Amino acid sequence: MNTELIDPILDASYKGYPRTQPPRARSAVGTAGWNVLAGDLPLPLALIKREALAHNLDWMQRYAQGQGVDMAPHGKTTMSPQLFARQLDAGAWGITFATVAQLTVGVAAGVRRALIANQVVQDDDLAGIQQLRAAHADLRVVFLVDSLAQLGLIDGWAARHAGTPPFEVMLEIGVDGARTGCRTHDEALALARALRASPAVRLVGIECYEGQGATGQSGPDTAYATTLMDRVQAVAQAANAEQLFEADELLFSAGGSAIFDLVAGRLRPTLGRPVRGLLRSGCYVTHDHGFYGRMVAAVNQRIGCDCADGLRPAMEVWAAVQSRPEPGLAILAVGRRDLSFDITLPMPIARAARGALQPQAVPASWKITALNDQHAYLRWDAGADDALAPVVGERIGLGISHPCTTFDKWRWMPIVDEGYGVVDAITTHF
């Protein structure tokens, strides 16, 4: 494990780190006595709430165990060694990545079982996997294959590098109009046969991704996920009957963070041999106030979970009001460089006047209507809510939609308690 990766020295070159404070190790941040609402850290600032984070880690792990499957959470969400460690400590089987570059960070952070939920096609990436495996005898890496063309590239690389051990791969089942994966049963089975015949790979399981078809409506989502998992089951049964798998324990994996409940229970097909189901949800770790908040509300209804007991938003971005240039408009000093905007715009969730140490609720009419690189446009119903309008210098807490594209805008984030006191910190490595 790379200790410098886990516990780097933070300083004012990190956005959000106090400019008047000396450098300190990440592990020492929690002892500095800082409080976000006391003005000890510069804004804008993305933060993670400790209690909600701990709750989400425990909730998802318990949910997966209740379905008889394991977690292999997607590391691309956070790319945070400290959060990888928390997920593994909570009981995760391993961590999922999207690229070999991400895998390299994970291995340096101590990950020893990894899925690459993507196709690996480039020579440098194939060599990189083998280099990591050679350096870490206890490392297991499994990646996806979805075409004969990809297998040909792997075979060609292996032929040029005689003596390297075979790669472990999973066959990916895809959906028309979506991204990767075999589109038909016959295509998938033909590829499985070719994988079995190749000395460069060992077929150890089947993977799919259901998230692109999610709508938040239980009827269509259930039908969609059922059809997809029926296809996985059919390919698994056929491949098993032909003895195409080469593993003592087969891996079956699915699961984003939107309709994970509709696939979790289908990840252990009955094949007369050991099977391990792996749920890859990633955004659950901090959840959000927007897209996943809406999607998981439907999950809660399906599984009979009270919303108060389900996943909780753990990430907030705080910013200062910098201008009130016209009636009904305030400009916040935060923008596209600081928070996600790829699904929906951020939403005001709290306010704190200068000097206030406790946040207050915001009027229902407050909305972020646009973002620039460094500015957010906060509007409200002029007239009706003018008495409650924000003032220059006030701090506004924003909820986000899609954690992945907020994490990648920050090299570090403080973890805070319920009073916004800084108790710990994480770093990211995108």
Disulfide bonds with the S-S distance in Angstrom:
none
